[in-house]
Amino acid sequence: MNKVQLRISGRVQGVAFRHYTREKALELGLTGYVMNLPDGSVKVYVAGESEAVRKMVKWCHSGSPASLVAEVQIDNWDMSVIPTSFEIKR
């Protein structure tokens, strides 16, 4: 089980980034959540098989069709309780 948190900056709010992120995560069998941050970036927490997490990280570098990703920061996600689904948090 691999767990990472991503902070994506650029034009990532108001372009359905969270919706597309959830769809991709579900397609890859990942759990976690995605949320907008006050500074205009998006935070993504994902957990799952290493290959699926790698694909999700790669996808986040391009994002939704209308987004323009400037940067993706990747860190470990030190969470002891893993979510059982993937959610959009408001």
Buried (B, 14 or more C-beta within 10 A) or exposed (E): EBBBBBBBBBBBBEBBBBEBBBEBBEEBEBBBBBBBEEEEBBBBBBBBEEEBBBBBBEBBEEBBEEBEBEEBEEEEBEEEEEBEEBBEEE
